[in-house]
Amino acid sequence: MIKLDVSGRNYEVDKRLKDYLEDKIGGLERYLPRQLKDSAEAVAVLSDDKSGREDNRFVCEVIMKVSGEKFVAKEGTVNMYAAIDIVDAKLKAQLATFKDKYTLEPRRAKMLGRLVGRTSEADEPLAEPAAE
């Protein structure tokens, strides 16, 4: 389970919004490698930016740390729930590429094991010519 810390900056975070955010960010666990699922931590900051443009008023920023790697996604929209959805999609893309780089496909591992165990013809000693 991803440990999530939710805070609000100039914005009151209610239970319903917090539960929605925990469901979305908690669902990202499937995009993590199995060995790193317990070490994942996330911090979410929800803010109401009245000074910005009207269509970017509600801002959601999530910083996720997994095994020394940091993933950051930030989005501002008209609706806080929409901002959370967009941040969720951005983090999914980042974590999917991380998982592809981190994990080795079983087929590839099997092939590498075969290649490592194989000896080439150049490594074998030359046969002595038979004496007549």
C-alpha positions as CSV (number, residue, x, y, z in Angstrom):
1,M,0.0,0.0,0.0
2,I,1.2,3.4,-0.9
3,K,1.6,5.7,2.1
4,L,-0.2,9.0,1.3
5,D,-0.1,12.3,3.1
6,V,-2.8,14.8,1.9
7,S,-2.7,18.5,2.7
8,G,-4.4,21.6,1.6
9,R,-3.0,25.0,0.9
10,N,-5.7,27.7,0.9
11,Y,-8.1,24.8,0.4
12,E,-10.2,22.7,2.9
13,V,-9.8,19.0,2.1
14,D,-13.0,17.1,3.0
15,K,-13.3,13.4,3.7
16,R,-14.9,12.6,0.3
17,L,-12.1,14.3,-1.7
18,K,-9.5,12.7,0.5
19,D,-11.0,9.2,-0.1
20,Y,-11.2,9.9,-3.8
21,L,-7.5,10.9,-3.9
22,E,-6.5,7.8,-1.8
23,D,-8.4,5.5,-4.2
24,K,-6.7,7.1,-7.3
25,I,-3.2,7.2,-5.9
26,G,-3.6,3.8,-4.2
27,G,-4.5,2.3,-7.5
28,L,-1.1,3.3,-8.9
29,E,0.4,0.4,-6.8
30,R,-0.1,-2.0,-9.7
31,Y,2.3,0.1,-11.8
32,L,5.1,-0.5,-9.3
33,P,7.5,-3.5,-9.3
34,R,6.6,-6.1,-6.8
35,Q,9.7,-5.5,-4.7
36,L,9.1,-1.8,-4.3
37,K,5.5,-1.7,-3.4
38,D,6.1,-1.4,0.3
39,S,8.6,1.4,0.0
40,A,6.3,3.8,-1.9
41,E,5.4,7.1,-0.4
42,A,3.4,10.0,-1.8
43,V,2.6,13.6,-0.7
44,A,-0.4,15.3,-2.2
45,V,-0.9,19.1,-2.0
46,L,-4.3,20.5,-3.0
47,S,-4.5,24.2,-3.4
48,D,-6.8,27.0,-4.4
49,D,-4.9,29.5,-6.5
50,K,-7.1,32.6,-6.8
51,S,-4.4,34.7,-8.3
52,G,-4.0,32.5,-11.4
53,R,-6.3,32.1,-14.4
54,E,-9.9,31.1,-13.8
55,D,-9.6,27.8,-15.6
56,N,-6.5,26.8,-13.6
57,R,-7.8,27.7,-10.2
58,F,-7.7,24.3,-8.4
59,V,-4.3,22.8,-8.4
60,C,-3.3,19.2,-7.4
61,E,0.4,18.3,-7.0
62,V,1.5,14.8,-6.1
63,I,5.1,13.9,-5.4
64,M,5.8,10.1,-5.2
65,K,9.0,8.6,-3.9
66,V,9.9,5.0,-4.8
67,S,13.3,3.5,-4.0
68,G,15.2,6.8,-4.4
69,E,13.3,7.8,-7.5
70,K,11.0,10.8,-7.5
71,F,7.9,11.2,-9.6
72,V,6.2,14.6,-9.8
73,A,2.9,15.5,-11.4
74,K,1.1,18.8,-11.1
75,E,-2.1,20.0,-12.8
76,G,-4.5,23.0,-12.4
77,T,-8.1,22.9,-13.7
78,V,-11.6,24.2,-13.0
79,N,-12.5,21.2,-10.9
80,M,-10.4,19.6,-8.2
81,Y,-11.6,16.1,-9.1
82,A,-10.5,16.7,-12.7
83,A,-7.1,17.8,-11.5
84,I,-6.7,14.6,-9.5
85,D,-7.7,12.5,-12.6
86,I,-5.1,14.2,-14.8
87,V,-2.4,13.9,-12.1
88,D,-3.3,10.2,-11.8
89,A,-2.9,9.7,-15.6
90,K,0.5,11.5,-15.6
91,L,1.8,9.4,-12.7
92,K,0.6,6.2,-14.4
93,A,2.6,7.0,-17.5
94,Q,5.7,7.8,-15.4
95,L,5.4,4.7,-13.3
96,A,4.8,2.5,-16.4
97,T,8.0,3.5,-18.0
98,F,9.8,3.1,-14.7
99,K,8.5,-0.4,-14.3
100,D,9.5,-1.3,-17.8
101,K,13.1,-0.1,-17.2
102,Y,13.3,-1.7,-13.7
103,T,11.9,-5.1,-14.3
104,L,13.4,-7.7,-16.7
105,E,11.0,-9.6,-18.8
106,P,11.0,-13.4,-18.1
107,R,11.7,-14.1,-21.7
108,R,14.7,-11.8,-21.8
109,A,16.1,-13.2,-18.5
110,K,15.8,-16.7,-19.9
111,M,17.6,-15.7,-23.1
112,L,20.4,-13.9,-21.2
113,G,20.8,-17.0,-19.0
114,R,21.3,-19.1,-22.1
115,L,23.7,-16.7,-23.6
116,V,25.8,-16.5,-20.5
117,G,26.0,-20.3,-20.2
118,R,27.0,-20.8,-23.9
119,T,30.6,-21.0,-24.9
120,S,31.7,-19.9,-28.3
121,E,33.8,-21.9,-30.7
122,A,36.7,-19.5,-30.2
123,D,36.8,-20.4,-26.5
124,E,37.3,-24.1,-27.2
125,P,40.9,-25.3,-27.5
126,L,42.0,-26.5,-30.9
127,A,42.2,-30.3,-31.4
128,E,45.6,-31.8,-31.7
129,P,46.2,-33.4,-35.1
130,A,46.1,-37.1,-34.9
131,A,49.6,-38.8,-35.2
132,E,49.9,-41.4,-37.9
